[in-house]
Amino acid sequence: MFSPQGPSLRELTVQALSSVEHGYDLLAPKFDYTPFRTPARILEATSSALSGLGPFGRGLDVCCGTGAGLDVLAPLCREGVTGVDFSSGMLAEARAAHPRADLVRADARGLPFAGEFDLAVTFGALGHFLPAERPAVFAGVHRALRPGGLFAFPTVAPLPLTSAWYWAALGFDVAMRVRNALWRPPFVMYYLTAEFADLRADLLAAGFTVSVRPLPTLGTRPDGTLRCGLLLARKPLV
């Protein structure tokens, strides 16, 4: 599951008992050697899908972590890219890997931008926000975009109840809720709190129009349905 350069069991335990911010500060130097980093095939599928919708001016990676999403944005955005994250440790890793990017330490629930970007992306971060916090994140992205700007992120199709992945995700979420009920500070990371219908409703409420672009290269399920799509939220021109 982890490469030899990845974190030890003890390091993961310390991280899991920390806050989200401090946990990622601790994990940052070894994060790219864990399965938590967004897989290259998802990044490549997203880049391919977005390439047909650009070019774009300036790009924003929300909750950029060590900067995997900046690799997607850089060739698509002619005016440069910005990454934002609240973990100083993750930003330090992103800065080393992407010296030309502008990197900003900020909480995604209160993004400090207004009308500066044409394309925003996020990868694997929405599970770190409780459903009640998501509207603030989406409102901040909407505010950060120029009119006509696009917010894009890959999303997994709903898992059927017969899927082993569904029960694994449910088990993880239950364990995390028990951990957060018994231990402070909380570590927010859930897999089943960001279903497509809820994401769509929150994006519409933030003022976006919403569509989905298929990502066929990420495979299909036994019933022939696609596993993943790229959710596209567009800020209206007026």
C-alpha positions, 0 to 999 in steps of 0.5 A: 500500500505504501512505498518504502519512502512513505510514512510509518504506521506510527507516523500515520497514527500520530497524523490520524490523532491530529487536526486536519491541518496539523496532520497534513503538516506532519504527512507533507514530506511523505504525502506523495508516497502514499495512496492519498495522492490523487492518482496520475490517471485521474489527473491525466483524464481531467487534463484531457477533458479540460483541454477541449474547453480551454485555453484559460487565463489564470488557474486556481487549485483549491486545497492544492496539497503538494501540487498535483493539480498544478500540473493539470493547470499549468499547460492549460492556463496562459496567465499562470497558476495559483495554489491555495491550502491551509497546511504550511507543510503541504505548501512547502512541498508544493513550492519546491515542486512548482517554483513558478506557481503562486502559493497562498496559505488560506482556508478554503472556507474563506478564499481570499480572492475575487474575480481573478481566475478563469479555471479552478480545480480541486482533487480529493479535498471535498471529503475534508468538509462537512456538508454544512461547510461546503456552501462556503467553499463553493461560494468562495470559488464562485467569487474567485472566478471571473464571469464565465469561469469554470470550476471542475473536479472529478467525481465518482458515480454513486456506488451500488449497495452491492459494491465492496467499495461502498461497504469499505467506504461506509466502514471508514466513515463510521470509524472516523465518526467514532474517532471524532466522537471520542477524540479532539481535535477532530479529523474530518475525512469522509467518503460518503458525504459528497454524493453527486446530488448534494454537490450539484445542489450546493453548486446551483445554490452558489450560482453555478450552472452544472454539467458532467463530462464523462471520463471513459478512460477511468473505466466502467463498472460491470453493468457498463456504467462509467466509474467517474465523470468530471463535474463542471460548474460554470459561473454565468457571464452575467 
